[in-house]
Amino acid sequence: MKIKCPICKKTTTWEENPWRPFCSERCKLIDLGKWASGEYSIPGEKTEEEKKDEKCKVDDRKIKEGGGA
Ligand SMILES: [Zn+2]
């Protein structure tokens, strides 16, 4: 059975794959790391952290455009 690695989207096989559903140990560790650090999110959906980050960037730009006295 062929599967797609959820991390790098590479096609791999389910059988004889010690890292399934990932293609390699690397991708498995990446996934574990994401869960552990709470960064795992559904693709297309922004996390609270990302939203905050965007707001910061906008505020930062406003300040720069303001020129400073
Ligand atoms: Zn992979």
N, CA, C, O and the ligand as a Tripos MOL2 file, in Angstrom:
@<TRIPOS>MOLECULE
protein
  277   275    70     0     0
PROTEIN
NO_CHARGES

@<TRIPOS>ATOM
      1 N           0.8420   -1.1960    0.0000 N.3       1 MET1
      2 CA          0.0000    0.0000    0.0000 C.3       1 MET1
      3 C           0.8780    1.2460    0.0000 C.2       1 MET1
      4 O           1.8230    1.3560    0.7810 O.2       1 MET1
      5 N           0.5550    2.1720   -0.8770 N.am      2 LYS2
      6 CA          1.3200    3.4090   -0.9180 C.3       2 LYS2
      7 C           0.6140    4.4810   -0.0890 C.2       2 LYS2
      8 O          -0.6080    4.6230   -0.1320 O.2       2 LYS2
      9 N           1.4000    5.2100    0.6490 N.am      3 ILE3
     10 CA          0.8570    6.2960    1.4600 C.3       3 ILE3
     11 C           1.6880    7.5500    1.2350 C.2       3 ILE3
     12 O           2.8030    7.4990    0.7140 O.2       3 ILE3
     13 N           1.1230    8.6570    1.6350 N.am      4 LYS4
     14 CA          1.8660    9.9160    1.5360 C.3       4 LYS4
     15 C           2.2940   10.3380    2.9300 C.2       4 LYS4
     16 O           1.5010   10.3340    3.8710 O.2       4 LYS4
     17 N           3.5460   10.6960    3.0400 N.am      5 CYS5
     18 CA          4.0530   11.1680    4.3200 C.3       5 CYS5
     19 C           3.3320   12.4690    4.6790 C.2       5 CYS5
     20 O           3.3310   13.4160    3.8920 O.2       5 CYS5
     21 N           2.7190   12.5150    5.8690 N.am      6 PRO6
     22 CA          1.9840   13.7300    6.2490 C.3       6 PRO6
     23 C           2.8840   14.9290    6.4910 C.2       6 PRO6
     24 O           2.4020   16.0590    6.5630 O.2       6 PRO6
     25 N           4.1690   14.7010    6.6150 N.am      7 ILE7
     26 CA          5.0990   15.8020    6.8940 C.3       7 ILE7
     27 C           5.6510   16.3890    5.5960 C.2       7 ILE7
     28 O           5.5180   17.5880    5.3500 O.2       7 ILE7
     29 N           6.2700   15.5480    4.7680 N.am      8 CYS8
     30 CA          6.9190   16.0880    3.5680 C.3       8 CYS8
     31 C           6.1660   15.7430    2.2900 C.2       8 CYS8
     32 O           6.5810   16.1270    1.1960 O.2       8 CYS8
     33 N           5.0420   15.0080    2.4330 N.am      9 LYS9
     34 CA          4.1770   14.6550    1.2930 C.3       9 LYS9
     35 C           4.8630   13.7090    0.3030 C.2       9 LYS9
     36 O           4.3860   13.5340   -0.8190 O.2       9 LYS9
     37 N           5.9530   13.1140    0.7040 N.am     10 LYS10
     38 CA          6.6270   12.1670   -0.1640 C.3      10 LYS10
     39 C           5.8520   10.8560   -0.1520 C.2      10 LYS10
     40 O           5.3110   10.4480    0.8750 O.2      10 LYS10
     41 N           5.8090   10.2110   -1.2980 N.am     11 THR11
     42 CA          5.1240    8.9290   -1.3650 C.3      11 THR11
     43 C           6.0210    7.8540   -0.7680 C.2      11 THR11
     44 O           7.2040    7.7580   -1.0930 O.2      11 THR11
     45 N           5.4430    7.0610    0.0970 N.am     12 THR12
     46 CA          6.1930    5.9750    0.7160 C.3      12 THR12
     47 C           5.2650    4.7700    0.8250 C.2      12 THR12
     48 O           4.1090    4.8360    0.4080 O.2      12 THR12
     49 N           5.7560    3.6930    1.3730 N.am     13 THR13
     50 CA          4.9280    2.4960    1.4880 C.3      13 THR13
     51 C           4.6040    2.2140    2.9400 C.2      13 THR13
     52 O           5.3770    2.5280    3.8450 O.2      13 THR13
     53 N           3.4410    1.6140    3.1380 N.am     14 TRP14
     54 CA          3.0180    1.2840    4.4970 C.3      14 TRP14
     55 C           3.7530    0.0340    4.9820 C.2      14 TRP14
     56 O           4.1980   -0.0370    6.1280 O.2      14 TRP14
     57 N           3.8700   -0.9420    4.0960 N.am     15 GLU15
     58 CA          4.5200   -2.1860    4.4750 C.3      15 GLU15
     59 C           6.0260   -1.9920    4.6230 C.2      15 GLU15
     60 O           6.6430   -1.2040    3.9060 O.2      15 GLU15
     61 N           6.5810   -2.7070    5.5390 N.am     16 GLU16
     62 CA          8.0370   -2.6800    5.7700 C.3      16 GLU16
     63 C           8.5460   -1.2660    6.0100 C.2      16 GLU16
     64 O           9.6860   -0.9430    5.6760 O.2      16 GLU16
     65 N           7.7140   -0.4450    6.5790 N.am     17 ASN17
     66 CA          8.1120    0.9310    6.8650 C.3      17 ASN17
     67 C           8.0350    1.1590    8.3710 C.2      17 ASN17
     68 O           6.9490    1.3460    8.9190 O.2      17 ASN17
     69 N           9.1830    1.1440    9.0380 N.am     18 PRO18
     70 CA          9.1730    1.2970   10.5010 C.3      18 PRO18
     71 C           8.7070    2.6770   10.9480 C.2      18 PRO18
     72 O           8.3850    2.8770   12.1190 O.2      18 PRO18
     73 N           8.6720    3.6230   10.0240 N.am     19 TRP19
     74 CA          8.3440    5.0010   10.4100 C.3      19 TRP19
     75 C           6.9330    5.3900    9.9960 C.2      19 TRP19
     76 O           6.5360    6.5480   10.1330 O.2      19 TRP19
     77 N           6.1740    4.4210    9.4880 N.am     20 ARG20
     78 CA          4.8280    4.7540    9.0330 C.3      20 ARG20
     79 C           4.0330    5.4430   10.1400 C.2      20 ARG20
     80 O           4.2480    5.1340   11.3120 O.2      20 ARG20
     81 N           3.1410    6.3450    9.8210 N.am     21 PRO21
     82 CA          2.7720    6.7340    8.4530 C.3      21 PRO21
     83 C           3.7350    7.7480    7.8300 C.2      21 PRO21
     84 O           3.3980    8.3940    6.8380 O.2      21 PRO21
     85 N           4.9110    7.8860    8.3970 N.am     22 PHE22
     86 CA          5.8730    8.8450    7.8470 C.3      22 PHE22
     87 C           6.8450    8.1210    6.9240 C.2      22 PHE22
     88 O           6.8850    6.8910    6.8940 O.2      22 PHE22
     89 N           7.6250    8.8860    6.1760 N.am     23 CYS23
     90 CA          8.5320    8.2680    5.2210 C.3      23 CYS23
     91 C           9.8710    7.9400    5.8780 C.2      23 CYS23
     92 O          10.6230    7.1040    5.3760 O.2      23 CYS23
     93 N          10.1600    8.5830    6.9750 N.am     24 SER24
     94 CA         11.4720    8.4020    7.5790 C.3      24 SER24
     95 C          11.4300    8.7630    9.0590 C.2      24 SER24
     96 O          10.4580    9.3270    9.5610 O.2      24 SER24
     97 N          12.5030    8.4240    9.7260 N.am     25 GLU25
     98 CA         12.5810    8.7660   11.1470 C.3      25 GLU25
     99 C          12.5310   10.2780   11.3330 C.2      25 GLU25
    100 O          11.9490   10.7850   12.2910 O.2      25 GLU25
    101 N          13.1500   10.9780   10.3980 N.am     26 ARG26
    102 CA         13.1920   12.4390   10.4660 C.3      26 ARG26
    103 C          11.7830   13.0310   10.5270 C.2      26 ARG26
    104 O          11.4840   13.8760   11.3710 O.2      26 ARG26
    105 N          10.9270   12.5690    9.6170 N.am     27 CYS27
    106 CA          9.5740   13.1110    9.5740 C.3      27 CYS27
    107 C           8.7900   12.7190   10.8280 C.2      27 CYS27
    108 O           7.9710   13.4920   11.3250 O.2      27 CYS27
    109 N           9.0470   11.5250   11.3280 N.am     28 LYS28
    110 CA          8.3640   11.0970   12.5440 C.3      28 LYS28
    111 C           8.7580   12.0090   13.7020 C.2      28 LYS28
    112 O           7.9150   12.4160   14.5020 O.2      28 LYS28
    113 N          10.0240   12.3180   13.7790 N.am     29 LEU29
    114 CA         10.5050   13.1800   14.8640 C.3      29 LEU29
    115 C           9.9610   14.5910   14.7150 C.2      29 LEU29
    116 O           9.6350   15.2450   15.7050 O.2      29 LEU29
    117 N           9.8640   15.0580   13.4730 N.am     30 ILE30
    118 CA          9.2960   16.3880   13.2350 C.3      30 ILE30
    119 C           7.8690   16.4290   13.7570 C.2      30 ILE30
    120 O           7.4560   17.3850   14.4140 O.2      30 ILE30
    121 N           7.1190   15.3630   13.4490 N.am     31 ASP31
    122 CA          5.7300   15.3250   13.8810 C.3      31 ASP31
    123 C           5.6350   15.2710   15.3990 C.2      31 ASP31
    124 O           4.8250   15.9750   16.0020 O.2      31 ASP31
    125 N           6.4540   14.4440   16.0070 N.am     32 LEU32
    126 CA          6.4470   14.3480   17.4740 C.3      32 LEU32
    127 C           6.8130   15.6970   18.0910 C.2      32 LEU32
    128 O           6.2290   16.1210   19.0880 O.2      32 LEU32
    129 N           7.7840   16.3530   17.4810 N.am     33 GLY33
    130 CA          8.2140   17.6520   17.9880 C.3      33 GLY33
    131 C           7.1050   18.6750   17.9020 C.2      33 GLY33
    132 O           6.9460   19.5100   18.7920 O.2      33 GLY33
    133 N           6.3350   18.6080   16.8230 N.am     34 LYS34
    134 CA          5.2420   19.5530   16.6560 C.3      34 LYS34
    135 C           4.2050   19.3680   17.7530 C.2      34 LYS34
    136 O           3.7310   20.3320   18.3540 O.2      34 LYS34
    137 N           3.8630   18.1020   18.0010 N.am     35 TRP35
    138 CA          2.8730   17.8320   19.0480 C.3      35 TRP35
    139 C           3.3990   18.2990   20.3970 C.2      35 TRP35
    140 O           2.6780   18.9090   21.1860 O.2      35 TRP35
    141 N           4.6760   17.9980   20.6450 N.am     36 ALA36
    142 CA          5.2620   18.2940   21.9530 C.3      36 ALA36
    143 C           5.3070   19.7810   22.2170 C.2      36 ALA36
    144 O           5.1130   20.2180   23.3520 O.2      36 ALA36
    145 N           5.5610   20.5690   21.1770 N.am     37 SER37
    146 CA          5.6970   22.0030   21.3820 C.3      37 SER37
    147 C           4.3840   22.7350   21.1370 C.2      37 SER37
    148 O           4.3270   23.9620   21.2200 O.2      37 SER37
    149 N           3.3280   21.9810   20.8340 N.am     38 GLY38
    150 CA          2.0200   22.6070   20.6620 C.3      38 GLY38
    151 C           1.9020   23.3920   19.3790 C.2      38 GLY38
    152 O           1.0280   24.2490   19.2480 O.2      38 GLY38
    153 N           2.7820   23.1050   18.4220 N.am     39 GLU39
    154 CA          2.7290   23.8600   17.1800 C.3      39 GLU39
    155 C           1.8560   23.1800   16.1250 C.2      39 GLU39
    156 O           1.6080   23.7270   15.0500 O.2      39 GLU39
    157 N           1.4020   21.9820   16.4610 N.am     40 TYR40
    158 CA          0.6350   21.2400   15.4630 C.3      40 TYR40
    159 C          -0.6940   21.9270   15.2040 C.2      40 TYR40
    160 O          -1.4390   22.2200   16.1390 O.2      40 TYR40
    161 N          -0.9900   22.1820   13.9520 N.am     41 SER41
    162 CA         -2.2760   22.7800   13.6300 C.3      41 SER41
    163 C          -2.7350   22.2750   12.2730 C.2      41 SER41
    164 O          -1.9400   21.7760   11.4780 O.2      41 SER41
    165 N          -4.0110   22.4120   12.0240 N.am     42 ILE42
    166 CA         -4.5600   21.9660   10.7560 C.3      42 ILE42
    167 C          -4.0900   22.9260    9.6610 C.2      42 ILE42
    168 O          -4.2000   24.1420    9.8190 O.2      42 ILE42
    169 N          -3.5700   22.3970    8.5600 N.am     43 PRO43
    170 CA         -3.1050   23.2920    7.4900 C.3      43 PRO43
    171 C          -4.2030   24.2490    7.0540 C.2      43 PRO43
    172 O          -5.3460   23.8350    6.8630 O.2      43 PRO43
    173 N          -3.8730   25.5040    6.8980 N.am     44 GLY44
    174 CA         -4.8570   26.4880    6.4650 C.3      44 GLY44
    175 C          -5.4530   27.2490    7.6280 C.2      44 GLY44
    176 O          -6.0050   28.3360    7.4610 O.2      44 GLY44
    177 N          -5.3360   26.6660    8.8060 N.am     45 GLU45
    178 CA         -5.8500   27.3610    9.9810 C.3      45 GLU45
    179 C          -4.7010   27.9770   10.7390 C.2      45 GLU45
    180 O          -3.6740   27.3330   10.9580 O.2      45 GLU45
    181 N          -4.8660   29.1940   11.1320 N.am     46 LYS46
    182 CA         -3.7870   29.8570   11.8410 C.3      46 LYS46
    183 C          -3.9170   29.6290   13.3380 C.2      46 LYS46
    184 O          -5.0180   29.6060   13.8880 O.2      46 LYS46
    185 N          -2.7990   29.4660   13.9660 N.am     47 THR47
    186 CA         -2.8010   29.3020   15.4090 C.3      47 THR47
    187 C          -2.8840   30.6730   16.0620 C.2      47 THR47
    188 O          -2.6730   31.7010   15.4180 O.2      47 THR47
    189 N          -3.1880   30.6660   17.3220 N.am     48 GLU48
    190 CA         -3.2660   31.9320   18.0560 C.3      48 GLU48
    191 C          -1.9280   32.6630   17.9950 C.2      48 GLU48
    192 O          -1.8800   33.8880   17.8850 O.2      48 GLU48
    193 N          -0.8610   31.9030   18.0680 N.am     49 GLU49
    194 CA          0.4660   32.5170   18.0390 C.3      49 GLU49
    195 C           0.6830   33.2450   16.7150 C.2      49 GLU49
    196 O           1.2170   34.3540   16.6990 O.2      49 GLU49
    197 N           0.2750   32.6320   15.6100 N.am     50 GLU50
    198 CA          0.4710   33.2460   14.3020 C.3      50 GLU50
    199 C          -0.3570   34.5150   14.1790 C.2      50 GLU50
    200 O           0.0910   35.5050   13.6030 O.2      50 GLU50
    201 N          -1.5680   34.4800   14.7240 N.am     51 LYS51
    202 CA         -2.4140   35.6670   14.6650 C.3      51 LYS51
    203 C          -1.7600   36.8170   15.4210 C.2      51 LYS51
    204 O          -1.7310   37.9520   14.9480 O.2      51 LYS51
    205 N          -1.2450   36.5080   16.5840 N.am     52 LYS52
    206 CA         -0.5770   37.5180   17.4010 C.3      52 LYS52
    207 C           0.6170   38.1000   16.6410 C.2      52 LYS52
    208 O           0.8590   39.3070   16.6410 O.2      52 LYS52
    209 N           1.3480   37.1930   15.9960 N.am     53 ASP53
    210 CA          2.5440   37.5900   15.2730 C.3      53 ASP53
    211 C           2.1770   38.5560   14.1450 C.2      53 ASP53
    212 O           2.8770   39.5420   13.9150 O.2      53 ASP53
    213 N           1.0880   38.2710   13.4530 N.am     54 GLU54
    214 CA          0.6670   39.1420   12.3650 C.3      54 GLU54
    215 C           0.3260   40.5310   12.8830 C.2      54 GLU54
    216 O           0.6830   41.5390   12.2730 O.2      54 GLU54
    217 N          -0.3620   40.5730   14.0040 N.am     55 LYS55
    218 CA         -0.7500   41.8490   14.5820 C.3      55 LYS55
    219 C           0.4930   42.6510   14.9350 C.2      55 LYS55
    220 O           0.5440   43.8620   14.7160 O.2      55 LYS55
    221 N           1.4890   41.9750   15.4800 N.am     56 CYS56
    222 CA          2.7310   42.6350   15.8540 C.3      56 CYS56
    223 C           3.3850   43.2680   14.6260 C.2      56 CYS56
    224 O           3.8870   44.3910   14.6830 O.2      56 CYS56
    225 N           3.3710   42.5330   13.5230 N.am     57 LYS57
    226 CA          4.0130   43.0410   12.3100 C.3      57 LYS57
    227 C           3.3020   44.2990   11.8310 C.2      57 LYS57
    228 O           3.9490   45.2640   11.4240 O.2      57 LYS57
    229 N           1.9890   44.2930   11.8770 N.am     58 VAL58
    230 CA          1.2200   45.4600   11.4380 C.3      58 VAL58
    231 C           1.5300   46.6390   12.3320 C.2      58 VAL58
    232 O           1.7680   47.7420   11.8410 O.2      58 VAL58
    233 N           1.5310   46.4260   13.6290 N.am     59 ASP59
    234 CA          1.8290   47.5100   14.5640 C.3      59 ASP59
    235 C           3.2240   48.0650   14.3110 C.2      59 ASP59
    236 O           3.4510   49.2740   14.3510 O.2      59 ASP59
    237 N           4.1380   47.1590   14.0520 N.am     60 ASP60
    238 CA          5.5190   47.5580   13.8270 C.3      60 ASP60
    239 C           5.6180   48.4500   12.5880 C.2      60 ASP60
    240 O           6.3490   49.4410   12.5840 O.2      60 ASP60
    241 N           4.8750   48.0900   11.5370 N.am     61 ARG61
    242 CA          4.9160   48.8440   10.2960 C.3      61 ARG61
    243 C           4.3280   50.2410   10.5090 C.2      61 ARG61
    244 O           4.8530   51.2350   10.0070 O.2      61 ARG61
    245 N           3.2450   50.2950   11.2510 N.am     62 LYS62
    246 CA          2.6060   51.5830   11.5300 C.3      62 LYS62
    247 C           3.5900   52.5250   12.2000 C.2      62 LYS62
    248 O           3.6940   53.7030   11.8580 O.2      62 LYS62
    249 N           4.3050   51.9700   13.1600 N.am     63 ILE63
    250 CA          5.2580   52.7900   13.9210 C.3      63 ILE63
    251 C           6.3390   53.3370   12.9680 C.2      63 ILE63
    252 O           6.7190   54.5050   13.0440 O.2      63 ILE63
    253 N           6.8220   52.4620   12.0730 N.am     64 LYS64
    254 CA          7.8700   52.8800   11.1490 C.3      64 LYS64
    255 C           7.3610   53.9320   10.1650 C.2      64 LYS64
    256 O           8.0630   54.8920    9.8480 O.2      64 LYS64
    257 N           6.1150   53.7360    9.6820 N.am     65 GLU65
    258 CA          5.5580   54.6840    8.7260 C.3      65 GLU65
    259 C           5.3180   56.0370    9.3790 C.2      65 GLU65
    260 O           5.3820   57.0840    8.7350 O.2      65 GLU65
    261 N           5.0400   55.9830   10.6810 N.am     66 GLY66
    262 CA          4.7910   57.2160   11.4330 C.3      66 GLY66
    263 C           6.0070   58.1270   11.4220 C.2      66 GLY66
    264 O           5.8860   59.3410   11.5890 O.2      66 GLY66
    265 N           7.1560   57.5470   11.2300 N.am     67 GLY67
    266 CA          8.3460   58.3570   11.0420 C.3      67 GLY67
    267 C           9.0700   58.7090   12.3260 C.2      67 GLY67
    268 O          10.2960   58.8190   12.3040 O.2      67 GLY67
    269 N           8.4070   58.8840   13.4020 N.am     68 GLY68
    270 CA          9.0940   59.2700   14.6190 C.3      68 GLY68
    271 C           9.3630   60.7630   14.6360 C.2      68 GLY68
    272 O           9.6110   61.3610   13.5890 O.2      68 GLY68
    273 N           9.3170   61.3590   15.7920 N.am     69 ALA69
    274 CA          9.3970   62.8060   15.8830 C.3      69 ALA69
    275 C          10.8000   63.3440   15.6510 C.2      69 ALA69
    276 O          11.0130   64.5560   15.6990 O.2      69 ALA69
    277 ZN          8.4420   12.5220    5.1070 Zn       70 ZN70
@<TRIPOS>BOND
     1     1     2 1
     2     2     3 1
     3     3     4 2
     4     3     5 am
     5     5     6 1
     6     6     7 1
     7     7     8 2
     8     7     9 am
     9     9    10 1
    10    10    11 1
    11    11    12 2
    12    11    13 am
    13    13    14 1
    14    14    15 1
    15    15    16 2
    16    15    17 am
    17    17    18 1
    18    18    19 1
    19    19    20 2
    20    19    21 am
    21    21    22 1
    22    22    23 1
    23    23    24 2
    24    23    25 am
    25    25    26 1
    26    26    27 1
    27    27    28 2
    28    27    29 am
    29    29    30 1
    30    30    31 1
    31    31    32 2
    32    31    33 am
    33    33    34 1
    34    34    35 1
    35    35    36 2
    36    35    37 am
    37    37    38 1
    38    38    39 1
    39    39    40 2
    40    39    41 am
    41    41    42 1
    42    42    43 1
    43    43    44 2
    44    43    45 am
    45    45    46 1
    46    46    47 1
    47    47    48 2
    48    47    49 am
    49    49    50 1
    50    50    51 1
    51    51    52 2
    52    51    53 am
    53    53    54 1
    54    54    55 1
    55    55    56 2
    56    55    57 am
    57    57    58 1
    58    58    59 1
    59    59    60 2
    60    59    61 am
    61    61    62 1
    62    62    63 1
    63    63    64 2
    64    63    65 am
    65    65    66 1
    66    66    67 1
    67    67    68 2
    68    67    69 am
    69    69    70 1
    70    70    71 1
    71    71    72 2
    72    71    73 am
    73    73    74 1
    74    74    75 1
    75    75    76 2
    76    75    77 am
    77    77    78 1
    78    78    79 1
    79    79    80 2
    80    79    81 am
    81    81    82 1
    82    82    83 1
    83    83    84 2
    84    83    85 am
    85    85    86 1
    86    86    87 1
    87    87    88 2
    88    87    89 am
    89    89    90 1
    90    90    91 1
    91    91    92 2
    92    91    93 am
    93    93    94 1
    94    94    95 1
    95    95    96 2
    96    95    97 am
    97    97    98 1
    98    98    99 1
    99    99   100 2
   100    99   101 am
   101   101   102 1
   102   102   103 1
   103   103   104 2
   104   103   105 am
   105   105   106 1
   106   106   107 1
   107   107   108 2
   108   107   109 am
   109   109   110 1
   110   110   111 1
   111   111   112 2
   112   111   113 am
   113   113   114 1
   114   114   115 1
   115   115   116 2
   116   115   117 am
   117   117   118 1
   118   118   119 1
   119   119   120 2
   120   119   121 am
   121   121   122 1
   122   122   123 1
   123   123   124 2
   124   123   125 am
   125   125   126 1
   126   126   127 1
   127   127   128 2
   128   127   129 am
   129   129   130 1
   130   130   131 1
   131   131   132 2
   132   131   133 am
   133   133   134 1
   134   134   135 1
   135   135   136 2
   136   135   137 am
   137   137   138 1
   138   138   139 1
   139   139   140 2
   140   139   141 am
   141   141   142 1
   142   142   143 1
   143   143   144 2
   144   143   145 am
   145   145   146 1
   146   146   147 1
   147   147   148 2
   148   147   149 am
   149   149   150 1
   150   150   151 1
   151   151   152 2
   152   151   153 am
   153   153   154 1
   154   154   155 1
   155   155   156 2
   156   155   157 am
   157   157   158 1
   158   158   159 1
   159   159   160 2
   160   159   161 am
   161   161   162 1
   162   162   163 1
   163   163   164 2
   164   163   165 am
   165   165   166 1
   166   166   167 1
   167   167   168 2
   168   167   169 am
   169   169   170 1
   170   170   171 1
   171   171   172 2
   172   171   173 am
   173   173   174 1
   174   174   175 1
   175   175   176 2
   176   175   177 am
   177   177   178 1
   178   178   179 1
   179   179   180 2
   180   179   181 am
   181   181   182 1
   182   182   183 1
   183   183   184 2
   184   183   185 am
   185   185   186 1
   186   186   187 1
   187   187   188 2
   188   187   189 am
   189   189   190 1
   190   190   191 1
   191   191   192 2
   192   191   193 am
   193   193   194 1
   194   194   195 1
   195   195   196 2
   196   195   197 am
   197   197   198 1
   198   198   199 1
   199   199   200 2
   200   199   201 am
   201   201   202 1
   202   202   203 1
   203   203   204 2
   204   203   205 am
   205   205   206 1
   206   206   207 1
   207   207   208 2
   208   207   209 am
   209   209   210 1
   210   210   211 1
   211   211   212 2
   212   211   213 am
   213   213   214 1
   214   214   215 1
   215   215   216 2
   216   215   217 am
   217   217   218 1
   218   218   219 1
   219   219   220 2
   220   219   221 am
   221   221   222 1
   222   222   223 1
   223   223   224 2
   224   223   225 am
   225   225   226 1
   226   226   227 1
   227   227   228 2
   228   227   229 am
   229   229   230 1
   230   230   231 1
   231   231   232 2
   232   231   233 am
   233   233   234 1
   234   234   235 1
   235   235   236 2
   236   235   237 am
   237   237   238 1
   238   238   239 1
   239   239   240 2
   240   239   241 am
   241   241   242 1
   242   242   243 1
   243   243   244 2
   244   243   245 am
   245   245   246 1
   246   246   247 1
   247   247   248 2
   248   247   249 am
   249   249   250 1
   250   250   251 1
   251   251   252 2
   252   251   253 am
   253   253   254 1
   254   254   255 1
   255   255   256 2
   256   255   257 am
   257   257   258 1
   258   258   259 1
   259   259   260 2
   260   259   261 am
   261   261   262 1
   262   262   263 1
   263   263   264 2
   264   263   265 am
   265   265   266 1
   266   266   267 1
   267   267   268 2
   268   267   269 am
   269   269   270 1
   270   270   271 1
   271   271   272 2
   272   271   273 am
   273   273   274 1
   274   274   275 1
   275   275   276 2
@<TRIPOS>SUBSTRUCTURE
     1 MET1         2 RESIDUE 1 A MET
     2 LYS2         6 RESIDUE 1 A LYS
     3 ILE3        10 RESIDUE 1 A ILE
     4 LYS4        14 RESIDUE 1 A LYS
     5 CYS5        18 RESIDUE 1 A CYS
     6 PRO6        22 RESIDUE 1 A PRO
     7 ILE7        26 RESIDUE 1 A ILE
     8 CYS8        30 RESIDUE 1 A CYS
     9 LYS9        34 RESIDUE 1 A LYS
    10 LYS10       38 RESIDUE 1 A LYS
    11 THR11       42 RESIDUE 1 A THR
    12 THR12       46 RESIDUE 1 A THR
    13 THR13       50 RESIDUE 1 A THR
    14 TRP14       54 RESIDUE 1 A TRP
    15 GLU15       58 RESIDUE 1 A GLU
    16 GLU16       62 RESIDUE 1 A GLU
    17 ASN17       66 RESIDUE 1 A ASN
    18 PRO18       70 RESIDUE 1 A PRO
    19 TRP19       74 RESIDUE 1 A TRP
    20 ARG20       78 RESIDUE 1 A ARG
    21 PRO21       82 RESIDUE 1 A PRO
    22 PHE22       86 RESIDUE 1 A PHE
    23 CYS23       90 RESIDUE 1 A CYS
    24 SER24       94 RESIDUE 1 A SER
    25 GLU25       98 RESIDUE 1 A GLU
    26 ARG26      102 RESIDUE 1 A ARG
    27 CYS27      106 RESIDUE 1 A CYS
    28 LYS28      110 RESIDUE 1 A LYS
    29 LEU29      114 RESIDUE 1 A LEU
    30 ILE30      118 RESIDUE 1 A ILE
    31 ASP31      122 RESIDUE 1 A ASP
    32 LEU32      126 RESIDUE 1 A LEU
    33 GLY33      130 RESIDUE 1 A GLY
    34 LYS34      134 RESIDUE 1 A LYS
    35 TRP35      138 RESIDUE 1 A TRP
    36 ALA36      142 RESIDUE 1 A ALA
    37 SER37      146 RESIDUE 1 A SER
    38 GLY38      150 RESIDUE 1 A GLY
    39 GLU39      154 RESIDUE 1 A GLU
    40 TYR40      158 RESIDUE 1 A TYR
    41 SER41      162 RESIDUE 1 A SER
    42 ILE42      166 RESIDUE 1 A ILE
    43 PRO43      170 RESIDUE 1 A PRO
    44 GLY44      174 RESIDUE 1 A GLY
    45 GLU45      178 RESIDUE 1 A GLU
    46 LYS46      182 RESIDUE 1 A LYS
    47 THR47      186 RESIDUE 1 A THR
    48 GLU48      190 RESIDUE 1 A GLU
    49 GLU49      194 RESIDUE 1 A GLU
    50 GLU50      198 RESIDUE 1 A GLU
    51 LYS51      202 RESIDUE 1 A LYS
    52 LYS52      206 RESIDUE 1 A LYS
    53 ASP53      210 RESIDUE 1 A ASP
    54 GLU54      214 RESIDUE 1 A GLU
    55 LYS55      218 RESIDUE 1 A LYS
    56 CYS56      222 RESIDUE 1 A CYS
    57 LYS57      226 RESIDUE 1 A LYS
    58 VAL58      230 RESIDUE 1 A VAL
    59 ASP59      234 RESIDUE 1 A ASP
    60 ASP60      238 RESIDUE 1 A ASP
    61 ARG61      242 RESIDUE 1 A ARG
    62 LYS62      246 RESIDUE 1 A LYS
    63 ILE63      250 RESIDUE 1 A ILE
    64 LYS64      254 RESIDUE 1 A LYS
    65 GLU65      258 RESIDUE 1 A GLU
    66 GLY66      262 RESIDUE 1 A GLY
    67 GLY67      266 RESIDUE 1 A GLY
    68 GLY68      270 RESIDUE 1 A GLY
    69 ALA69      274 RESIDUE 1 A ALA
    70 ZN70       277 GROUP 0 **** ****
